Amino acid sequence: QVQLVESGGGLVQPGGSLRLSCTASGSIGSSWVMGWYRQAPGKQRELVARIYPGGTTTYVDSAKGRFTISRDKAKKMVLLQMNSLKPEDTAVYYCNVNDYFWGRGTQVSVSS
């Protein structure tokens, strides 16, 4: 059984930064794919960023150049550094492993 717990969300002004953390517990392998999704009110959940076992990363176009995903395999953590935040980044952000396991989400609100 794998459990994912997110932290680091909050309210920030446009242009600000947040760092989201996701800690995994249970049997998680180093070959697993980890990622962050988000869901804004009234919208479908979308993939924000993903990191593959070898370190390759992918981002949704709106996040490129502003967000950085990283992982600490030893600590079973995946991080999402978000800079230059915009109001349209407001959403609940979910940690994901292998497109199968999900965290409960953390709220990110960007507003002045």
Contact map, one row per residue, 1 for C-alpha under 8 A:
1110000000000000000000000110000000000000000000000000000000000000000000000000000000000000000000000000000000000000
1111000000000000000000011111000000000000000000000000000000000000000000000000000000000000000000000000100000000000
1111100000000000000000011100000000000000000000000000000000000000000000000000000000000000000000000000111000000000
0111110000000000000001111000000000000000000000000000000000000000000000000000000000000000000000110000111100000000
0011111000000000000001110000000000000000000000000000000000000000000000000000000000000000000000100000001110000000
0001111100000000000111100000000000000000000000000000000000000000000000000000000000000000000001100000001111000000
0000111110000000000111000000000000000000000000000000000000000000000000000000000000000000000000000000000001000000
0000011111000000011110000000000000000000000000000000000000000000000000000000000000000000000000000000000001000000
0000001111100000011100000000000000000000000000000000000000000000000000000000000000000000000000000000000001111000
0000000111110000010000000000000000000000000000000000000000000000000000000000000000000000000000000000000001111000
0000000011111000000000000000000000000000000000000000000000000000000000000000000000000000000000000000000000011110
0000000001111101110000000000000000000000000000000000000000000000000000000000000000000000000000000000000000011111
0000000000111111000000000000000000000000000000000000000000000000000000000000000000001000000000000000000000000111
0000000000011111000000000000000000000000000000000000000000000000000000000000000000011110000000000000000000000111
0000000000001111100000000000000000000000000000000000000000000000000000000000000000111100000000000000000000000000
0000000000011111110000000000000000000000000000000000000000000000000000000000000000111000000000000000000000000000
0000000000010011111000000000000000000000000000000000000000000000000000000000000011111000000000000000000000000000
0000000111010001111100000000000000000000000000000000000000000000000000000000000011100000000000000000000000000000
0000000110000000111110000000000000000000000000000000000000000000000000000000001111000000000000000000000000000000
0000011110000000011111000000000000000000000000000000000000000000000000000000001111000000000000000000000000000000
0000011100000000001111100000000000000000000000000000000000000000000000000000111100000000000000000000000000000000
0001111000000000000111110000000000000000000000000000000000000000000000000000111000000000000000100000000000000000
0001110000000000000011111000000000000000000000000000000000000000000000000011110000000000000000000000000000000000
0111100000000000000001111101000000000000000000000000000000000000000000000001100000000000000000000000000000000000
0111000000000000000000111111000000000000000000000000000000000000000000000001000000000000000000000000000000000000
1110000000000000000000011111000000000000000000000000000000000000000000000000000000000000000000000000000000000000
1100000000000000000000001111100000000000000000000000000000000000000000000000000000000000000000000000000000000000
0100000000000000000000011111110100000000000000000000000000000000000000000001000000000000000000000000000000000000
0000000000000000000000000011111100000000000000000000000000000000000000000000000000000000000000000000000000000000
0000000000000000000000000001111100000000000000000000100000000000000000001000000000000000000000000000000000000000
0000000000000000000000000000111110000000000000000001100000000000000000000000000000000000000000000000000000000000
0000000000000000000000000001111111000000000000000001100000000000000000000000000000000000000000001100000000000000
0000000000000000000000000000001111100000000000000111100000000000000000000000000000000000000000001110000000000000
0000000000000000000000000000000111110000000000000111000000000000000000000000010000000000000000111100000000000000
0000000000000000000000000000000011111000000000111110000000000000000010000000010000000000000000111000000000000000
0000000000000000000000000000000001111100000000111100000000000000000000000000000100000000000011110000000000000000
0000000000000000000000000000000000111110000011111000000000000000000000000000000000000000000011110000000000000000
0000000000000000000000000000000000011111000011110000000000000000000000000000000000000000001111000000000000000000
0000000000000000000000000000000000001111101111000000000000000000000000000000000000000000001110000000000000000000
0000000000000000000000000000000000000111111110000000000000000000000000000000000000000000011100000000000000000000
0000000000000000000000000000000000000011111000000000000000000000000000000000000000000000001000000000000000000000
0000000000000000000000000000000000000001111100000000000000000000000000000000000000000000000000000000000000000000
0000000000000000000000000000000000000011111110000000000000000000000000000000000000000000000000000000000000000000
0000000000000000000000000000000000000011011111000000000000000000000000000000000000000000000000000000000000000000
0000000000000000000000000000000000001111001111100000000000000000000000000000000000000000000000000000000000000000
0000000000000000000000000000000000001110000111110000000000000000000000000000000000000000000000000000000000000000
0000000000000000000000000000000000111100000011111100000000110000000000000000000000000000000000000000000000000000
0000000000000000000000000000000000111100000001111100000000110010000000000000000000000000000000000000000000000000
0000000000000000000000000000000000111000000000111110000011110010000110000000000000000000000000000000000000000000
0000000000000000000000000000000011110000000000111111000011100000000010000000000000000000000000000000000000000000
0000000000000000000000000000000011100000000000001111101111000000000011100000000000000000000000000000000000000000
0000000000000000000000000000001111000000000000000111111110000000000000000000000000000000000000000000000000000000
0000000000000000000000000000011110000000000000000011111100000000000000000000000000000000000000000000000000000000
0000000000000000000000000000000000000000000000000001111100000000000000000000000000000000000000000000000000000000
0000000000000000000000000000000000000000000000000011111110000000000000000000000000000000000000000000000000000000
0000000000000000000000000000000000000000000000000011111111000000000000000000000000000000000000000000000000000000
0000000000000000000000000000000000000000000000001111001111100000000010000000000000000000000000000000000000000000
0000000000000000000000000000000000000000000000001110000111110000000000000000000000000000000000000000000000000000
0000000000000000000000000000000000000000000000111100000011111111000000000000000000000000000000000000000000000000
0000000000000000000000000000000000000000000000111000000001111111000000000000000000000000000000000000000000000000
0000000000000000000000000000000000000000000000000000000000111111000000000000000000000000000000000000000000000000
0000000000000000000000000000000000000000000000000000000000111111000000000000000000000000000000000000000000000000
0000000000000000000000000000000000000000000000011000000000111111111000000000000000000000000000000000000000000000
0000000000000000000000000000000000000000000000000000000000111111111000000000000000000000000000000000000000000000
0000000000000000000000000000000000000000000000000000000000000011111100000000000000000000000000000000000000000000
0000000000000000000000000000000000000000000000000000000000000011111100000000000001111000000000000000000000000000
0000000000000000000000000000000000000000000000000000000000000011111110000000000111100000000000000000000000000000
0000000000000000000000000000000000000000000000001000000000000000111111000000001111000000000000000000000000000000
0000000000000000000000000000000000100000000000001110000010000000001111100000011110000000000000000000000000000000
0000000000000000000000000000000000000000000000000010000000000000000111110000011100000000000000000000000000000000
0000000000000000000000000000000000000000000000000010000000000000000011111001111000000000000000000000000000000000
0000000000000000000000000000000000000000000000000000000000000000000001111111110000000000000000000000000000000000
0000000000000000000000000000010000000000000000000000000000000000000000111111100000000000000000000000000000000000
0000000000000000000000000000000000000000000000000000000000000000000000011111100000000000000000000000000000000000
0000000000000000000000100000000000000000000000000000000000000000000000011111100000000000000000000000000000000000
0000000000000000000000111001000000000000000000000000000000000000000000111111110000000000000000000000000000000000
0000000000000000000011110000000000000000000000000000000000000000000000111111111000000000000000000000000000000000
0000000000000000000011100000000001100000000000000000000000000000000011110001111100000000000000000000000000000000
0000000000000000001111000000000000000000000000000000000000000000000111100000111110000000000000000000000000000000
0000000000000000001110000000000000010000000000000000000000000000001111000000011111000000000000000000000000000000
0000000000000000111100000000000000000000000000000000000000000000001110000000001111100000000000000000000000000000
0000000000000000111100000000000000000000000000000000000000000000011100000000000111111000000000000000000000000000
0000000000000011110000000000000000000000000000000000000000000000011000000000000011111000000000000000000000000000
0000000000000111100000000000000000000000000000000000000000000000010000000000000001111100000000000000000000000000
0000000000001111100000000000000000000000000000000000000000000000010000000000000001111110100000000000000000000100
0000000000000110000000000000000000000000000000000000000000000000000000000000000000011111110000000000000000000110
0000000000000100000000000000000000000000000000000000000000000000000000000000000000001111110000000000000000001110
0000000000000000000000000000000000000000000000000000000000000000000000000000000000000111110000000000000000000100
0000000000000000000000000000000000000000000000000000000000000000000000000000000000001111111000000000000000011100
0000000000000000000000000000000000000001000000000000000000000000000000000000000000000111111100000000000000111100
0000000000000000000000000000000000000111100000000000000000000000000000000000000000000000111110000000000000111000
0000000000000000000000000000000000000111000000000000000000000000000000000000000000000000011111000000000011110000
0000000000000000000000000000000000011110000000000000000000000000000000000000000000000000001111100000000011110000
0000010000000000000000000000000000011100000000000000000000000000000000000000000000000000000111110000011111000000
0001110000000000000001000000000001111000000000000000000000000000000000000000000000000000000011111000011110000000
0001000000000000000000000000000001111000000000000000000000000000000000000000000000000000000001111111111000000000
0000000000000000000000000000000111100000000000000000000000000000000000000000000000000000000000111111110000000000
0000000000000000000000000000000111000000000000000000000000000000000000000000000000000000000000011111100000000000
0000000000000000000000000000000010000000000000000000000000000000000000000000000000000000000000011111110000000000
0000000000000000000000000000000000000000000000000000000000000000000000000000000000000000000000011111110000000000
0111000000000000000000000000000000000000000000000000000000000000000000000000000000000000000000011111111000000000
0011000000000000000000000000000000000000000000000000000000000000000000000000000000000000000001111011111100000000
0011110000000000000000000000000000000000000000000000000000000000000000000000000000000000000001110000111110000000
0001110000000000000000000000000000000000000000000000000000000000000000000000000000000000000001100000011111000000
0000110000000000000000000000000000000000000000000000000000000000000000000000000000000000000111100000001111100000
0000011111000000000000000000000000000000000000000000000000000000000000000000000000000000000111000000000111110000
0000000011000000000000000000000000000000000000000000000000000000000000000000000000000000011110000000000011111000
0000000011110000000000000000000000000000000000000000000000000000000000000000000000000000111110000000000001111100
0000000011110000000000000000000000000000000000000000000000000000000000000000000000000010111000000000000000111110
0000000000111100000000000000000000000000000000000000000000000000000000000000000000001111110000000000000000011111
0000000000111100000000000000000000000000000000000000000000000000000000000000000000000110000000000000000000001111
0000000000011100000000000000000000000000000000000000000000000000000000000000000000000000000000000000000000000111
